[in-house]
Amino acid sequence: MELNSCRDYSINNCNISNNTGNGISIYETNGMYNYMISDCDISHNRGAGIRFYNSIGNVTSCSITENDYQGISAFRVSNVTIQKDPNTAAYYRDCYIANNGMQEISFVNSTNLFADRAKNIIVDNSFTPGTFDQYLVYCPNMEANRWLRLNFWGYRGNHFVAIMPPENRFYPECTEPMLNEVGYYLSPVWDPGVPRLVDPGNDEIVFQSAIDAALDENASLAITFFKQLISEYPESKFSSASAKHLFALEDDKQALKDYYQTEPNLHYNGEIDKIINYLTTHCNIKLGNYQEAISWFEGVISNPESELDSLMAVIDLGYIYMLMEGDDKASVICRYPQLKPKNMSEYETNRESILVNLFGTAENQAGYTDSEYNQQAVIPVLKSNFPNPFNSSTTISFLLPKDTSCSLDVYNIRGQKVRSLINEPRFAGNHSVVWNGLDDSGKPVSSGLYFYRLTTPNSSQTNKMLLLK
């Protein structure tokens, strides 16, 4: 089931299983009054259980189990709530996220993840250490602490009482963070069947009042509450989420753009500044200011803060080009015309390739340093290329734990091999090779996203890189 650029939606009482991709995919969909996925059984899909991308969603009382990838994954500026129905008793209409092939929940820093005091059951006690499957919750670029109190993580102590899970089940591997640390607040954990309360703060009360007004289809009151929260509680964890909800509720996108740009409480640090710049750019898209929007995303691609930013900007750039297809008046000057998909099918294929491979393969994810890898590696380790993105050449490094034959190949986004860099036996230890952007015929390849794959007799690992000329 896939939603693209929709508004309100409700997916209830569905059994979604055995699909070749994700169970549910929600892209560019920001509900004003309804954005609910409830009482669904989502299992045994070959992708993620649920994937969000620049969308708003509320996952309530769902069973999300044994999917090949993540249970729930959330990208870009998404607002995602995950909870048990708060009006039900223990063991009835639980939200159960368990035993998925990779992380149970995965999100990027710009996602507003709401699962605090939510009484979710998030477990996987048959995981493979050193892989994505090790992590119950995973954020590769987290810059601010997250609150996930009153959830059950599958760990019990004496007398079968629920206890805190170990830190290494989370990424970053930090729980109950101290000053200058970034991590997850988990305590108190929830013991199913045992009532425990944590009172909400004033900012959450205002936020929930805004949500309730939106659910009552009173957009003007909801907007007032969201702006009140931003004004009175700028450092609240609900501040950027309120800005996201404003995008869904406010019809006057020019007025909203002006508000985003001039409200000082939306620019007090770099983290929220990035989110607001992204939302401002989406106002430009809604207003038909495609040149401004394209220039902004091209700027991110050319000078990204992280590889993650550049890769998702490639997706967003393709999305704008697809929107322009139906606008006869649209005319833009673009720096990277080669990143323009030929059609919607190619755009969707490119988007899937990027998101599926966004964090690399399941191996080499435990966060060890190079020296620690040298001591602990029992499988080959494919490292990130440097620089990335790159202009003319980049260096690809890998570690072999023992003497073995290996191959290192480069593929384009369509899965076609463009260059074989190594195909020979290598000694144990660290190795590196430079790719100069040429194919096997010695011809320069075009700008775009490429994947490089290290293959040995017993393993295969893939990473991604972005060539910009």
C-alpha positions as CSV (number, residue, x, y, z in Angstrom):
1,M,0.0,0.0,0.0
2,E,1.5,3.3,-1.1
3,L,0.4,6.9,-0.7
4,N,2.1,9.8,-2.6
5,S,1.3,13.5,-2.1
6,C,-2.1,12.8,-0.4
7,R,-3.7,14.7,2.4
8,D,-5.9,13.0,5.0
9,Y,-5.8,9.2,5.2
10,S,-7.0,6.4,7.5
11,I,-5.8,2.8,7.2
12,N,-7.6,0.6,9.7
13,N,-8.1,-3.1,10.5
14,C,-5.9,-4.3,7.6
15,N,-3.8,-7.4,7.2
16,I,-0.8,-6.4,5.1
17,S,1.7,-9.2,4.5
18,N,3.9,-11.0,2.1
19,N,4.5,-8.1,-0.2
20,T,7.7,-7.8,-2.3
21,G,8.4,-4.3,-0.9
22,N,7.2,-2.3,2.2
23,G,3.9,-3.1,3.8
24,I,2.9,0.6,3.8
25,S,4.7,3.5,2.2
26,I,3.7,7.1,3.0
27,Y,5.5,9.8,0.9
28,E,5.0,13.6,0.9
29,T,1.7,13.1,2.7
30,N,0.8,15.6,5.4
31,G,-2.7,15.1,6.8
32,M,-4.6,18.1,8.1
33,Y,-7.2,16.3,10.2
34,N,-6.6,12.5,9.9
35,Y,-3.4,10.5,9.4
36,M,-4.1,7.3,11.2
37,I,-2.8,3.7,10.8
38,S,-4.5,1.6,13.4
39,D,-5.3,-2.0,14.3
40,C,-3.3,-3.3,11.4
41,D,-1.3,-6.6,11.2
42,I,1.8,-5.8,9.1
43,S,4.1,-8.7,8.7
44,H,6.4,-10.8,6.5
45,N,7.0,-8.1,3.9
46,R,10.3,-8.0,2.1
47,G,10.8,-4.3,2.9
48,A,9.9,-2.3,6.0
49,G,6.6,-2.7,7.8
50,I,5.9,1.1,7.4
51,R,8.0,3.8,5.8
52,F,7.4,7.5,6.1
53,Y,9.1,10.2,4.0
54,N,8.2,13.9,4.7
55,S,4.9,12.8,6.1
56,I,2.7,12.8,9.1
57,G,1.4,9.6,10.7
58,N,-0.1,8.1,13.8
59,V,0.6,4.4,14.3
60,T,-1.8,3.1,17.0
61,S,-2.3,-0.5,18.2
62,C,-0.7,-2.2,15.3
63,S,1.3,-5.4,15.1
64,I,4.4,-4.9,13.0
65,T,6.5,-8.1,13.0
66,E,8.9,-10.2,11.0
67,N,9.4,-7.8,8.0
68,D,12.7,-8.1,6.3
69,Y,13.8,-4.5,6.9
70,Q,12.7,-2.1,9.7
71,G,9.5,-2.3,11.6
72,I,9.0,1.4,11.1
73,S,11.3,3.8,9.3
74,A,10.9,7.6,9.0
75,F,12.9,9.9,6.8
76,R,13.1,13.7,6.2
77,V,10.8,16.0,8.2
78,S,8.2,13.5,9.3
79,N,6.0,13.6,12.4
80,V,5.4,10.0,13.5
81,T,3.5,8.9,16.6
82,I,3.7,5.3,17.7
83,Q,1.4,4.2,20.6
84,K,-0.9,1.8,22.2
85,D,-4.5,3.0,22.2
86,P,-4.3,5.1,25.4
87,N,-8.0,4.2,26.3
88,T,-7.5,0.5,26.5
89,A,-6.4,-2.0,29.2
90,A,-3.1,-3.9,29.2
91,Y,-2.7,-6.7,26.6
92,Y,-5.7,-5.3,24.6
93,R,-5.0,-3.3,21.4
94,D,-1.3,-3.2,22.1
95,C,1.2,-1.7,19.7
96,Y,3.6,-4.6,19.1
97,I,6.8,-4.0,17.0
98,A,8.9,-7.1,17.1
99,N,11.4,-9.4,15.4
100,N,11.9,-7.5,12.2
101,G,15.0,-8.2,10.1
102,M,16.7,-4.9,10.8
103,Q,16.0,-2.2,13.3
104,E,12.6,-2.2,15.0
105,I,12.3,1.6,14.6
106,S,14.7,3.7,12.5
107,F,14.5,7.4,11.9
108,V,16.7,10.4,10.9
109,N,17.3,13.4,13.1
110,S,14.8,15.7,11.3
111,T,12.0,13.2,12.2
112,N,9.8,14.1,15.2
113,L,9.3,10.7,16.8
114,F,6.6,10.6,19.5
115,A,6.6,7.4,21.5
116,D,7.0,8.8,25.0
117,R,4.7,7.3,27.6
118,A,3.2,5.3,24.7
119,K,3.1,1.8,26.2
120,N,4.5,0.2,23.1
121,I,6.0,-3.3,23.2
122,I,9.2,-3.1,21.2
123,V,11.2,-6.3,21.4
124,D,13.7,-8.6,19.5
125,N,15.5,-11.1,21.6
126,S,16.8,-13.2,18.8
127,F,18.9,-10.5,17.1
128,T,22.3,-10.9,15.3
129,P,25.0,-8.8,17.1
130,G,27.0,-6.3,15.1
131,T,24.2,-5.9,12.5
132,F,21.2,-3.5,12.1
133,D,19.1,-6.2,13.8
134,Q,20.9,-5.5,17.1
135,Y,19.1,-2.1,17.4
136,L,15.6,-1.6,18.8
137,V,15.8,2.1,18.0
138,Y,18.3,3.6,15.5
139,C,19.1,7.2,14.5
140,P,22.3,7.6,12.4
141,N,22.6,11.4,12.9
142,M,20.9,12.2,16.1
143,E,21.6,15.7,17.5
144,A,19.0,16.0,20.3
145,N,17.8,13.7,23.1
146,R,14.6,11.6,22.6
147,W,12.1,10.6,25.2
148,L,10.8,7.0,25.0
149,R,9.7,6.4,28.6
150,L,7.0,3.9,29.6
151,N,7.6,1.4,26.8
152,F,8.5,-2.3,27.2
153,W,11.7,-3.4,25.6
154,G,11.6,-7.2,26.3
155,Y,13.9,-7.3,29.3
156,R,12.8,-8.6,32.7
157,G,14.7,-9.0,36.0
158,N,14.0,-10.7,39.3
159,H,10.4,-11.7,39.9
160,F,9.7,-11.1,36.1
161,V,9.7,-7.3,36.6
162,A,10.4,-5.2,33.5
163,I,13.9,-3.6,33.6
164,M,15.9,-1.2,31.4
165,P,17.4,-2.6,28.2
166,P,21.2,-2.5,27.6
167,E,22.5,0.6,25.9
168,N,23.9,-1.3,22.9
169,R,20.3,-2.1,21.7
170,F,20.1,1.6,20.7
171,Y,22.0,3.9,18.3
172,P,23.5,6.1,19.4
173,E,24.4,3.8,22.2
174,C,23.5,6.1,25.1
175,T,20.5,5.8,27.4
176,E,19.6,8.2,30.2
177,P,22.1,10.8,28.8
178,M,24.1,13.1,31.0
179,L,25.2,16.6,30.3
180,N,26.7,17.0,26.8
181,E,25.5,13.5,25.8
182,V,22.9,12.7,23.2
183,G,20.7,9.6,23.6
184,Y,17.4,8.2,24.8
185,Y,15.5,8.7,28.1
186,L,13.8,5.3,28.7
187,S,13.1,5.4,32.5
188,P,10.7,4.4,33.8
189,V,10.1,1.5,31.5
190,W,6.6,0.1,31.1
191,D,5.7,-3.2,32.7
192,P,2.6,-4.4,30.8
193,G,-0.3,-4.7,33.2
194,V,1.2,-2.4,35.8
195,P,-0.2,1.2,35.8
196,R,2.5,3.9,35.9
197,L,2.1,7.6,35.2
198,V,4.4,10.4,34.1
199,D,2.7,13.8,34.0
200,P,3.0,15.7,30.7
201,G,4.7,19.1,30.7
202,N,2.9,22.4,29.8
203,D,4.4,22.3,26.3
204,E,2.9,18.9,25.7
205,I,-0.5,20.1,26.9
206,V,-0.5,22.9,24.4
207,F,0.7,20.6,21.7
208,Q,-2.0,18.0,22.4
209,S,-4.6,20.8,22.5
210,A,-3.5,21.8,19.0
211,I,-3.8,18.1,17.8
212,D,-7.2,17.8,19.3
213,A,-8.4,21.0,17.5
214,A,-7.0,19.7,14.2
215,L,-8.8,16.4,14.8
216,D,-12.0,18.4,15.4
217,E,-11.3,20.1,12.0
218,N,-10.8,23.5,13.6
219,A,-7.7,24.5,11.6
220,S,-7.6,28.1,12.8
221,L,-7.6,27.1,16.5
222,A,-5.0,24.4,15.9
223,I,-2.8,26.9,14.1
224,T,-3.2,29.3,17.1
225,F,-2.1,26.6,19.5
226,F,0.9,25.5,17.4
227,K,2.1,29.1,17.1
228,Q,1.6,29.6,20.8
229,L,3.8,26.6,21.6
230,I,6.6,27.9,19.3
231,S,6.3,31.4,20.9
232,E,6.3,30.2,24.5
233,Y,8.3,27.0,24.4
234,P,10.9,27.4,21.6
235,E,13.2,24.8,23.0
236,S,10.5,22.2,23.4
237,K,10.8,18.9,21.7
238,F,7.4,19.7,20.2
239,S,8.5,23.0,18.6
240,S,9.7,21.6,15.2
241,A,6.7,19.2,15.1
242,S,4.4,22.2,15.5
243,A,6.1,23.9,12.5
244,K,5.5,20.7,10.5
245,H,1.8,20.6,11.4
246,L,1.5,24.3,10.4
247,F,2.6,23.3,6.9
248,A,-0.3,20.8,6.7
249,L,-2.9,23.1,8.2
250,E,-2.1,26.6,6.7
251,D,-3.6,27.1,3.2
252,D,-1.8,30.4,2.7
253,K,1.6,29.1,1.9
254,Q,3.1,32.6,1.2
255,A,2.0,33.8,4.7
256,L,3.4,30.6,6.1
257,K,6.7,31.0,4.3
258,D,7.0,34.6,5.7
259,Y,6.2,33.2,9.2
260,Y,8.9,30.5,8.9
261,Q,11.5,33.1,7.8
262,T,10.7,35.8,10.3
263,E,9.8,33.9,13.5
264,P,13.0,34.1,15.6
265,N,12.1,31.1,17.7
266,L,12.4,29.0,14.6
267,H,16.0,30.0,14.0
268,Y,17.6,29.8,17.4
269,N,19.9,26.8,16.6
270,G,21.2,25.0,13.6
271,E,19.1,21.9,14.1
272,I,15.7,23.6,13.9
273,D,17.1,26.0,11.3
274,K,17.6,23.1,8.9
275,I,14.1,21.8,9.4
276,I,12.6,25.3,8.8
277,N,14.7,25.8,5.7
278,Y,13.3,22.5,4.4
279,L,9.7,23.5,5.2
280,T,10.3,26.9,3.6
281,T,11.5,25.2,0.5
282,H,8.3,23.1,0.4
283,C,6.3,26.3,0.6
284,N,8.1,27.4,-2.5
285,I,7.2,24.2,-4.2
286,K,3.5,24.7,-3.3
287,L,3.7,28.3,-4.6
288,G,5.2,27.1,-7.8
289,N,8.6,28.8,-7.1
290,Y,10.4,25.8,-8.6
291,Q,13.6,27.7,-9.3
292,E,14.1,28.7,-5.7
293,A,13.3,25.1,-4.5
294,I,15.6,23.5,-7.0
295,S,18.5,25.9,-6.2
296,W,18.1,25.2,-2.5
297,F,18.3,21.4,-3.0
298,E,21.2,21.7,-5.4
299,G,23.0,23.8,-2.8
300,V,22.5,20.9,-0.3
301,I,23.8,18.4,-2.8
302,S,26.9,20.5,-3.7
303,N,27.8,21.4,-0.1
304,P,26.1,18.9,2.3
305,E,26.5,18.8,6.0
306,S,26.4,15.0,5.7
307,E,26.1,12.2,3.1
308,L,22.6,11.6,4.4
309,D,21.6,15.2,3.5
310,S,23.0,15.0,0.0
311,L,21.3,11.7,-0.8
312,M,17.9,12.7,0.4
313,A,18.2,16.0,-1.5
314,V,18.6,13.9,-4.6
315,I,15.2,12.3,-3.8
316,D,13.6,15.7,-3.2
317,L,15.1,17.2,-6.4
318,G,13.5,14.3,-8.4
319,Y,10.2,15.0,-6.7
320,I,10.2,18.6,-7.8
321,Y,10.9,17.6,-11.4
322,M,8.0,15.2,-11.3
323,L,5.7,17.9,-10.0
324,M,6.8,20.2,-12.8
325,E,5.8,17.7,-15.5
326,G,2.2,18.8,-15.2
327,D,3.0,22.6,-15.1
328,D,3.4,24.0,-18.7
329,K,4.6,27.3,-17.3
330,A,7.5,25.8,-15.3
331,S,10.9,26.7,-16.6
332,V,14.1,26.4,-14.6
333,I,17.8,26.5,-14.9
334,C,19.3,23.5,-13.2
335,R,22.9,22.7,-12.2
336,Y,22.5,18.9,-12.3
337,P,20.1,18.0,-15.2
338,Q,21.4,14.4,-15.1
339,L,19.6,14.0,-11.7
340,K,16.2,14.6,-13.4
341,P,14.3,11.3,-13.7
342,K,12.9,10.5,-17.1
343,N,9.5,9.6,-15.7
344,M,7.7,8.7,-12.5
345,S,8.7,5.1,-12.7
346,E,12.4,6.0,-12.8
347,Y,11.9,8.5,-10.0
348,E,10.3,5.8,-7.8
349,T,13.1,3.3,-8.7
350,N,15.8,5.9,-7.8
351,R,14.0,6.8,-4.5
352,E,13.8,3.1,-3.5
353,S,17.4,2.4,-4.3
354,I,18.6,5.3,-2.2
355,L,16.3,4.6,0.8
356,V,17.0,0.9,0.8
357,N,20.8,1.4,0.7
358,L,20.8,4.6,2.8
359,F,22.6,3.1,5.8
360,G,24.6,0.5,3.9
361,T,24.3,-3.2,4.5
362,A,23.5,-5.1,7.7
363,E,27.1,-5.8,8.5
364,N,29.6,-3.2,9.9
365,Q,27.1,-1.2,11.9
366,A,28.1,-1.6,15.5
367,G,29.9,1.8,15.5
368,Y,33.4,0.5,16.1
369,T,36.5,2.6,15.3
370,D,39.0,1.3,12.7
371,S,41.4,0.0,15.3
372,E,38.5,-1.8,17.1
373,Y,37.5,-3.3,13.8
374,N,41.0,-4.6,13.2
375,Q,40.8,-6.4,16.5
376,Q,37.1,-7.6,16.3
377,A,36.4,-8.2,12.6
378,V,35.4,-11.7,11.7
379,I,33.8,-10.7,8.4
380,P,35.0,-8.3,5.8
381,V,34.3,-4.6,6.5
382,L,33.4,-2.2,3.7
383,K,34.1,1.4,4.8
384,S,32.6,4.6,3.6
385,N,34.4,6.2,0.6
386,F,36.1,9.5,1.0
387,P,35.3,12.2,-0.1
388,N,31.6,11.7,-0.6
389,P,30.1,13.4,-2.5
390,F,33.1,13.7,-4.8
391,N,34.0,15.5,-8.0
392,S,36.6,13.6,-9.9
393,S,37.9,10.7,-7.7
394,T,37.2,9.0,-4.4
395,T,39.0,6.4,-2.2
396,I,37.2,3.2,-1.2
397,S,38.6,1.3,1.7
398,F,37.9,-2.2,3.2
399,L,39.2,-4.6,5.7
400,L,39.7,-8.4,5.2
401,P,39.9,-10.5,8.4
402,K,41.8,-13.2,6.5
403,D,43.5,-14.0,3.1
404,T,40.7,-14.4,0.6
405,S,39.6,-13.8,-3.0
406,C,37.5,-10.7,-3.4
407,S,35.9,-8.3,-5.9
408,L,35.0,-4.7,-5.7
409,D,32.6,-3.4,-8.3
410,V,30.8,-0.1,-9.0
411,Y,27.1,-0.1,-10.1
412,N,24.8,2.7,-11.3
413,I,21.4,3.3,-9.8
414,R,19.8,0.9,-12.3
415,G,21.9,-1.9,-11.0
416,Q,24.2,-2.1,-14.1
417,K,27.9,-2.7,-13.4
418,V,30.0,0.2,-14.7
419,R,33.4,-0.6,-13.3
420,S,35.3,-3.6,-11.8
421,L,37.9,-2.2,-9.5
422,I,39.3,-5.4,-7.9
423,N,38.9,-9.1,-8.8
424,E,41.8,-11.0,-7.3
425,P,43.0,-12.6,-4.0
426,R,44.1,-10.2,-1.3
427,F,45.9,-10.6,2.0
428,A,44.3,-10.0,5.4
429,G,44.3,-6.4,6.5
430,N,43.3,-3.0,5.3
431,H,43.1,-2.2,1.6
432,S,42.1,0.9,-0.5
433,V,41.5,1.7,-4.1
434,V,40.8,5.0,-5.9
435,W,37.9,5.2,-8.4
436,N,38.4,8.0,-10.9
437,G,34.9,8.1,-12.2
438,L,35.6,6.1,-15.4
439,D,33.8,3.0,-16.6
440,D,35.4,-0.3,-17.7
441,S,35.9,1.3,-21.2
442,G,37.8,4.2,-19.8
443,K,34.9,6.6,-20.5
444,P,33.8,9.2,-17.8
445,V,30.5,8.3,-16.2
446,S,27.8,10.9,-15.6
447,S,27.0,12.6,-12.3
448,G,24.6,10.7,-10.0
449,L,24.3,8.1,-7.4
450,Y,26.5,4.9,-7.5
451,F,26.9,1.8,-5.4
452,Y,30.0,-0.1,-4.7
453,R,30.0,-3.7,-3.7
454,L,32.6,-5.8,-1.9
455,T,32.1,-9.5,-2.5
456,T,34.0,-12.4,-0.9
457,P,33.2,-16.2,-1.0
458,N,31.1,-15.8,2.2
459,S,29.8,-12.2,2.2
460,S,28.6,-9.3,0.1
461,Q,28.4,-5.7,1.3
462,T,27.2,-2.5,-0.5
463,N,27.7,1.2,0.1
464,K,26.7,4.3,-1.9
465,M,28.5,7.3,-3.2
466,L,27.5,10.5,-5.1
467,L,29.4,11.8,-8.1
468,L,29.0,15.5,-8.8
469,K,30.7,17.2,-11.7
